[in-house]
Structures are given as C-alpha cells and as structure tokens.
Amino acid sequence: MTNPGRFLGKPAGWAAFLLLWCLTRVAGAPSTLAAAPGLTVQDLSFLAKYRVIREAATVPMPGGAARAWLYRPEGLSDAPALVMAHGVHKDGADEARLKSFAQALAATGLTVLTPNVPSLADYRIEKSAIETIGWSAKALRRQAGRRVGVLGFSFAGGLCLMAAADRRFAPEIGYVLAVGSHDDLQRVTRFLLTNEIPAPNGETIKLRADPYGAMLLAYEHAAAIFSPSDLAAGRAALRAWLRGQSEQARQTADALSPAGRALAGQLFDGNYAEVAPTLLRQVERRAAALREVSPHAALGRVRCPVFLIHGARDAVVPSSETQWLARGLGGRCRVLISRAIGHVEVAADATPSERLEVAQFLQAFLTTARAIR
C-alpha cells in the first residue's frame, strides 16, 4: 500500500457524533450524555485523543489496484486497524459522512483504511466489491502487523461478511461490524418492489419500502424497462436522480420518447407500479448472481466476532435481515436493532435510553477492536 499526501483535521458529522456517544463510556467521561441528546460533535471534541493524518493510498489487487484513503492516529505505532467499506453512493470513499466517521475513529486510536469500491459507487452490488474489501484487509494487515476489522454500511456490510467467510481473506480479518446490512439480496430486492419481506420467525413484515431502493433496481435493469432507443438517455436520467441531481435528471428525460419520458416521470414520482412486474422478473432471472453477493449461505464459514447493528424502522434494508444474519451466525455475533438509527443515520427522535444502548454496543465493538491481534 502506498501513501503519498497528508491532511490533519478533527472529527465531524453524524457518524462522529454516534461514535462519541460511545467514547464517553470508554474514556470514563461523565455519563451525562444520555440526558443531553442535543449535544453536538463540537461539544464532544475533547474526547478525541489523537490528531489524524489522512493519506492517499492504493491497495494492490490481482490485475490492478484500488484507490483508498488511510487515516492514522499520529504518534501511535501499534494501533488497531479497520477497513471501512462505503455503501451504495456516488462519492464512494470520498462520501462526506464516511470520511467523518473514519476521521473520528482514527482520533480514538484506530488506523482506518477506506477503499473506493467502483461498483458500489455506480449503484451496483457485485462480487468485485468483495474482492476490494478482502484485498484491502490483506494490505492493511501487512501494514498494521495484526489482524484487522472490516466495517460495512448498508449493502457493504453483507459484502464484508462475505469477505470474512472467504478462505483467502479470513486469516486477515479479526472482527466485522455490519450496519444496516443484508442477508439475502434477492429477498431484499423483492421487498423493494412489493413492500413485504419474510422474517426468520415466519412472519411476513409489511413495510413501505423507500423509493430509493426501487430506483436502484430500475437503474440496474434499465434495459428491461426502456426501449433500445431510449436506453442511454433513460439510464443517464435515472443516474442523475440517484445522485440527487433532480433538475438534470428531468432535463435529460426530456430527450426521451413520449413513452420513455412518461415512464421516467413515474419513476421520479416514486410510482413503480408499471415497472414492478418487469423488475421482479429480472430479480428472478438473476437469482444465482444475487446469491453470489448474499452472505446467507456463507455465514457458517465466518469464525471471527461479528457485530450487527440495524435501524428498527429501516425501509431500505429491513431489520429482519439482521435477524436472519444473527440466526445464521449463531452465537458468534452481538446484535442491536434500535430505533435510534434510520438506515445508516442517526434518528432525530431517538430517546436518551436508545442512544445509550447504541453507545454501549459501540463500546463493545471498540473493546474488541483493540483486543484483536
């Protein structure tokens, strides 16, 4: 791993706030935080123990290399180390909340590597992402001289579990933290189109899916819903919408045929009734490919400690997926399903006791991270 460049800074953002709840417990700070949900990161910045050096890095992989950022606590030579994998987001390893969380973790004394995963940055969940996570763990293990953790947000959490189950990468991985992650991607994609998902106890959960998830499927399977002449512009319009560029998306859609323009408008409005049957057929046809990026069948090969945390009201990946993961892992995991978390963000209406529960969960995670050699 090569590391040119240097940047010093302080932790900030939602994820740092989440972490710093935990640090009040770990560092023995006064336990008044549970009664003070309005505190900000700036109020808690005294808990950061180290200045952080951020360096550009490359992760060697068969046939190429992955771009990454490395966050190091300055002056700490034997720091625990962690690979943090971003979720499905256009900014990849440069996503602002991911950078804030990496910055905050490094300020507590962890070395953090955040590889850029091209498929996830292009809204695709593919086996190549598992390779990037696994080879990043190998590279960081060589540098740290100890086994490392892997942490994944959303769909990346399931991919981290896949990496921990892979015999090529398992010796390097000492623990896993999966936040809002999937067990069976085919089950989740059906949910995104039907608003129903089975739980391990046999119950069928009915929950209105976040339209973002269905838009991801429409983008991935654009060839099945747009005519050939509309395909290029249709995909570009959906990509812009996923990136939050709504005005550009509508302008791009203006170049479509009348039928294509009407379809794009429906998708922008969150109306998937017309395309849902087609997308469900695509999900069935891709069953084998979806299994390749689902940890469900691989969980028996995961031998390291696993931490699973999930938002109780998550409408992208329902929390029942963490229940499935926990069943597959047996006693090898610690689980928290909490109303304090949305999908991978802090819920504004979380109660003090719910926030404290998250703090205690993260305390256990950090304790494990520091103990793994």
C-alpha positions as CSV (number, residue, x, y, z in Angstrom):
1,M,0.0,0.0,0.0
2,T,1.5,3.4,-1.0
3,N,0.7,6.5,0.9
4,P,1.5,10.0,-0.5
5,G,-0.1,13.1,0.9
6,R,-1.0,14.3,4.4
7,F,-4.0,16.0,6.0
8,L,-4.7,16.9,9.6
9,G,-8.3,17.5,10.9
10,K,-10.9,16.9,13.5
11,P,-13.8,14.5,13.5
12,A,-17.2,15.9,12.4
13,G,-20.6,14.7,11.1
14,W,-23.3,12.3,12.2
15,A,-21.1,9.2,12.4
16,A,-18.6,11.0,14.6
17,F,-21.5,12.0,16.9
18,L,-22.6,8.4,17.1
19,L,-19.1,7.3,17.9
20,L,-18.5,9.9,20.5
21,W,-21.5,8.7,22.5
22,C,-19.6,5.6,22.9
23,L,-16.4,7.3,23.8
24,T,-18.0,8.9,26.9
25,R,-18.2,5.4,28.2
26,V,-14.9,4.1,27.0
27,A,-12.9,7.1,28.2
28,G,-14.7,7.3,31.5
29,A,-16.1,10.8,30.8
30,P,-19.1,11.9,32.9
31,S,-22.1,9.9,31.9
32,T,-24.4,12.9,31.4
33,L,-24.6,12.3,27.6
34,A,-27.7,10.1,27.9
35,A,-29.5,13.1,29.3
36,A,-28.2,15.5,26.7
37,P,-29.4,14.4,23.3
38,G,-28.8,17.9,21.9
39,L,-25.0,17.8,22.2
40,T,-23.1,18.3,19.0
41,V,-19.7,16.9,17.8
42,Q,-18.1,20.2,18.6
43,D,-19.3,19.9,22.2
44,L,-17.6,16.5,22.5
45,S,-14.4,17.1,20.5
46,F,-12.3,17.0,23.7
47,L,-12.8,13.2,23.6
48,A,-10.6,12.8,20.6
49,K,-7.2,11.6,21.8
50,Y,-5.1,11.9,18.6
51,R,-4.6,14.1,15.7
52,V,-5.3,12.4,12.5
53,I,-3.1,12.0,9.4
54,R,-5.1,11.3,6.2
55,E,-3.1,9.9,3.3
56,A,-4.0,8.8,-0.2
57,A,-3.3,5.1,-0.6
58,T,-3.5,2.3,-3.1
59,V,-4.5,-1.3,-2.4
60,P,-2.7,-3.8,-4.7
61,M,-5.1,-6.4,-6.2
62,P,-4.8,-9.0,-8.9
63,G,-5.0,-7.2,-12.2
64,G,-4.9,-3.7,-10.8
65,A,-5.2,-1.6,-7.7
66,A,-7.9,0.2,-5.7
67,R,-7.8,3.8,-4.7
68,A,-8.2,4.4,-1.0
69,W,-7.7,6.8,1.9
70,L,-5.7,5.9,5.0
71,Y,-6.5,7.6,8.4
72,R,-3.8,7.2,11.0
73,P,-3.6,8.4,14.6
74,E,-0.5,10.5,14.7
75,G,2.2,9.1,17.0
76,L,0.6,5.7,17.6
77,S,2.7,2.9,16.2
78,D,0.6,-0.1,17.3
79,A,-2.9,1.0,16.5
80,P,-5.8,-1.5,15.9
81,A,-6.7,-1.3,12.2
82,L,-10.0,-1.3,10.4
83,V,-11.1,-1.5,6.7
84,M,-14.3,0.7,6.3
85,A,-16.4,0.0,3.2
86,H,-18.8,2.6,1.9
87,G,-22.3,1.8,0.8
88,V,-24.0,2.5,-2.5
89,H,-23.1,6.1,-3.1
90,K,-21.7,8.1,-6.0
91,D,-18.9,9.6,-3.9
92,G,-17.5,6.2,-2.8
93,A,-14.6,6.6,-0.3
94,D,-15.0,10.4,-0.6
95,E,-18.6,10.4,0.8
96,A,-18.7,13.1,3.5
97,R,-20.2,11.0,6.3
98,L,-17.8,8.1,5.7
99,K,-14.9,10.5,5.8
100,S,-16.2,12.0,9.1
101,F,-16.6,8.5,10.7
102,A,-13.1,7.4,9.6
103,Q,-11.7,10.6,10.9
104,A,-13.5,10.1,14.3
105,L,-12.4,6.5,14.6
106,A,-8.8,7.4,13.9
107,A,-8.9,10.2,16.5
108,T,-9.7,7.5,19.1
109,G,-6.6,5.4,18.2
110,L,-7.6,3.2,15.2
111,T,-5.9,3.1,11.8
112,V,-8.7,3.2,9.2
113,L,-8.5,2.3,5.5
114,T,-11.4,3.3,3.3
115,P,-11.1,1.8,-0.2
116,N,-13.1,3.1,-3.1
117,V,-15.4,0.4,-4.5
118,P,-16.2,1.3,-8.1
119,S,-19.3,-1.0,-8.4
120,L,-20.9,0.5,-5.3
121,A,-20.1,4.0,-6.4
122,D,-22.0,3.2,-9.7
123,Y,-25.0,1.8,-7.7
124,R,-24.2,-1.9,-8.5
125,I,-23.7,-4.7,-6.0
126,E,-21.2,-7.1,-7.5
127,K,-18.6,-9.8,-6.4
128,S,-15.8,-7.4,-7.3
129,A,-16.7,-5.4,-4.2
130,I,-15.9,-8.4,-2.0
131,E,-12.5,-8.7,-3.7
132,T,-11.8,-5.0,-3.0
133,I,-12.7,-5.4,0.7
134,G,-10.7,-8.6,1.1
135,W,-7.5,-7.3,-0.6
136,S,-7.8,-4.1,1.4
137,A,-7.8,-6.3,4.6
138,K,-4.7,-8.1,3.4
139,A,-2.9,-4.8,2.6
140,L,-3.8,-3.3,6.0
141,R,-2.8,-6.4,7.9
142,R,0.7,-6.2,6.3
143,Q,1.0,-2.6,7.4
144,A,-0.6,-2.9,10.9
145,G,1.1,-6.2,11.8
146,R,-2.1,-7.5,13.3
147,R,-5.5,-8.8,12.2
148,V,-7.8,-6.1,11.1
149,G,-11.6,-5.5,11.2
150,V,-14.0,-4.8,8.4
151,L,-16.9,-2.4,8.7
152,G,-19.6,-2.0,6.1
153,F,-22.5,0.3,5.8
154,S,-25.8,-0.9,4.2
155,F,-25.2,-3.5,1.4
156,A,-21.4,-3.2,2.0
157,G,-21.9,-4.8,5.4
158,G,-23.1,-8.0,3.8
159,L,-20.2,-7.9,1.5
160,C,-17.8,-7.5,4.5
161,L,-19.3,-10.7,5.9
162,M,-18.7,-12.4,2.5
163,A,-15.0,-11.3,2.7
164,A,-14.7,-12.7,6.2
165,A,-16.1,-16.0,5.0
166,D,-13.6,-16.2,2.1
167,R,-10.6,-18.5,2.9
168,R,-8.3,-16.1,1.0
169,F,-9.2,-13.2,3.3
170,A,-10.4,-14.8,6.6
171,P,-6.9,-15.1,8.2
172,E,-6.5,-11.3,8.0
173,I,-10.0,-10.4,9.4
174,G,-10.4,-10.4,13.2
175,Y,-13.9,-8.9,13.5
176,V,-16.8,-7.5,11.5
177,L,-19.2,-4.6,12.1
178,A,-22.2,-4.6,9.7
179,V,-24.5,-1.6,9.8
180,G,-28.0,-1.9,8.2
181,S,-26.9,-4.9,6.1
182,H,-28.5,-7.7,4.1
183,D,-28.5,-11.4,4.5
184,D,-30.2,-12.3,1.2
185,L,-30.1,-9.7,-1.6
186,Q,-32.9,-11.4,-3.6
187,R,-35.2,-11.2,-0.6
188,V,-34.4,-7.5,-0.1
189,T,-34.9,-6.7,-3.8
190,R,-38.3,-8.4,-3.8
191,F,-39.2,-6.2,-0.7
192,L,-38.2,-3.0,-2.5
193,L,-40.8,-3.8,-5.2
194,T,-43.5,-5.5,-3.0
195,N,-43.3,-3.8,0.4
196,E,-43.3,-7.2,2.1
197,I,-40.5,-9.3,3.5
198,P,-40.4,-12.6,5.5
199,A,-38.7,-12.7,8.9
200,P,-37.0,-15.7,10.4
201,N,-39.9,-16.3,12.8
202,G,-42.2,-17.0,9.8
203,E,-43.9,-13.6,10.0
204,T,-44.3,-11.5,6.8
205,I,-43.4,-7.9,7.6
206,K,-45.4,-5.3,5.7
207,L,-43.4,-2.0,5.4
208,R,-43.5,0.7,2.8
209,A,-40.1,0.5,1.1
210,D,-38.0,3.6,0.5
211,P,-38.4,4.5,-3.2
212,Y,-34.7,4.9,-3.4
213,G,-34.3,1.2,-3.4
214,A,-36.7,0.6,-6.3
215,M,-34.9,3.4,-8.2
216,L,-31.6,1.4,-7.8
217,L,-33.3,-1.6,-9.4
218,A,-34.7,0.5,-12.2
219,Y,-31.3,1.9,-12.9
220,E,-29.6,-1.5,-12.9
221,H,-32.3,-3.0,-15.1
222,A,-32.9,0.0,-17.3
223,A,-32.5,-2.2,-20.5
224,A,-35.6,-4.1,-19.4
225,I,-37.9,-1.1,-18.9
226,F,-36.7,1.4,-21.6
227,S,-36.9,0.9,-25.3
228,P,-33.5,0.5,-27.1
229,S,-33.6,4.0,-28.5
230,D,-34.4,5.4,-25.0
231,L,-31.9,3.3,-23.1
232,A,-28.9,5.6,-22.9
233,A,-30.8,8.7,-22.0
234,G,-33.1,6.8,-19.7
235,R,-30.1,5.4,-17.7
236,A,-28.5,8.8,-17.6
237,A,-31.7,10.3,-16.2
238,L,-32.0,7.7,-13.5
239,R,-28.3,8.0,-12.6
240,A,-28.7,11.8,-12.2
241,W,-31.8,11.2,-10.0
242,L,-29.9,8.8,-7.8
243,R,-27.2,11.3,-7.4
244,G,-29.6,13.9,-6.1
245,Q,-29.5,15.9,-9.4
246,S,-33.2,16.2,-9.9
247,E,-33.2,19.1,-12.3
248,Q,-30.5,17.5,-14.5
249,A,-32.5,14.2,-14.4
250,R,-35.6,15.9,-15.7
251,Q,-33.7,17.8,-18.4
252,T,-32.1,14.5,-19.6
253,A,-35.5,12.8,-19.6
254,D,-36.8,15.5,-21.9
255,A,-34.7,13.8,-24.7
256,L,-36.7,10.6,-24.4
257,S,-39.6,9.5,-26.5
258,P,-43.1,10.4,-25.1
259,A,-43.4,6.9,-23.7
260,G,-39.9,7.0,-22.1
261,R,-40.5,10.5,-20.8
262,A,-43.8,9.3,-19.1
263,L,-42.0,6.3,-17.6
264,A,-39.2,8.4,-16.2
265,G,-41.7,10.8,-14.7
266,Q,-43.4,8.0,-12.9
267,L,-40.2,6.7,-11.5
268,F,-39.2,10.2,-10.4
269,D,-42.6,10.5,-8.6
270,G,-42.0,7.1,-6.8
271,N,-44.6,5.3,-8.8
272,Y,-43.2,1.9,-9.7
273,A,-46.5,0.1,-10.4
274,E,-45.8,-0.1,-14.2
275,V,-42.3,-1.5,-14.0
276,A,-42.5,-3.6,-10.8
277,P,-43.6,-6.8,-12.6
278,T,-40.7,-6.5,-15.1
279,L,-38.2,-5.8,-12.4
280,L,-39.4,-8.7,-10.4
281,R,-38.8,-11.0,-13.4
282,Q,-35.3,-9.6,-13.6
283,V,-34.7,-10.4,-10.0
284,E,-35.8,-14.0,-10.5
285,R,-33.6,-14.3,-13.6
286,R,-30.6,-13.1,-11.6
287,A,-31.1,-15.3,-8.6
288,A,-27.7,-17.0,-9.0
289,A,-25.9,-13.7,-9.3
290,L,-27.7,-12.3,-6.3
291,R,-26.7,-15.4,-4.2
292,E,-23.0,-14.6,-5.0
293,V,-23.3,-11.3,-3.1
294,S,-25.5,-12.6,-0.3
295,P,-23.9,-13.8,2.9
296,H,-26.7,-16.1,3.8
297,A,-25.1,-19.4,2.7
298,A,-21.6,-18.3,3.8
299,L,-22.2,-17.4,7.4
300,G,-21.2,-20.8,8.7
301,R,-17.6,-20.0,7.5
302,V,-17.4,-16.8,9.4
303,R,-15.3,-17.5,12.5
304,C,-14.4,-14.1,13.9
305,P,-16.6,-12.0,16.2
306,V,-19.4,-10.1,14.4
307,F,-21.3,-7.0,15.5
308,L,-24.7,-6.4,13.8
309,I,-26.5,-3.1,14.2
310,H,-29.7,-2.1,12.4
311,G,-32.3,0.6,12.4
312,A,-35.6,-0.8,13.6
313,R,-37.5,1.3,11.0
314,D,-35.1,0.8,8.1
315,A,-37.1,0.9,4.9
316,V,-34.2,0.2,2.5
317,V,-32.9,-3.0,4.1
318,P,-35.4,-4.0,6.8
319,S,-34.1,-5.0,10.2
320,S,-35.4,-8.6,9.7
321,E,-32.3,-9.0,7.5
322,T,-30.1,-8.6,10.6
323,Q,-32.3,-11.2,12.4
324,W,-31.6,-13.6,9.5
325,L,-27.8,-12.8,9.8
326,A,-27.9,-13.4,13.6
327,R,-29.6,-16.8,13.1
328,G,-27.0,-17.8,10.5
329,L,-24.1,-16.8,12.8
330,G,-25.5,-18.4,15.9
331,G,-23.6,-17.3,19.0
332,R,-20.8,-15.6,17.1
333,C,-22.4,-12.2,17.0
334,R,-23.6,-9.3,19.1
335,V,-26.9,-7.7,17.8
336,L,-28.6,-4.4,18.3
337,I,-31.8,-3.4,16.5
338,S,-32.6,0.1,17.5
339,R,-35.0,3.0,16.9
340,A,-32.0,5.3,17.4
341,I,-30.9,4.5,13.8
342,G,-32.6,5.0,10.5
343,H,-30.9,3.3,7.6
344,V,-27.3,4.3,8.3
345,E,-28.0,7.6,10.0
346,V,-29.0,8.8,13.5
347,A,-32.7,9.1,14.0
348,A,-33.8,12.5,15.2
349,D,-36.4,11.2,17.6
350,A,-34.2,8.7,19.4
351,T,-34.7,8.7,23.2
352,P,-31.8,9.1,25.7
353,S,-32.0,5.4,26.7
354,E,-31.9,4.3,23.0
355,R,-28.9,6.5,22.4
356,L,-27.2,5.0,25.5
357,E,-27.9,1.5,24.2
358,V,-26.1,2.4,20.9
359,A,-23.2,3.8,23.0
360,Q,-22.9,0.5,24.9
361,F,-23.0,-1.5,21.7
362,L,-20.2,0.6,20.2
363,Q,-18.2,0.4,23.4
364,A,-18.2,-3.4,23.0
365,F,-17.1,-3.1,19.4
366,L,-14.2,-0.8,20.2
367,T,-13.1,-3.0,23.0
368,T,-13.0,-6.0,20.7
369,A,-11.1,-4.0,18.0
370,R,-8.4,-3.1,20.5
371,A,-8.1,-6.6,21.8
372,I,-7.7,-8.4,18.4
373,R,-4.1,-9.2,17.4
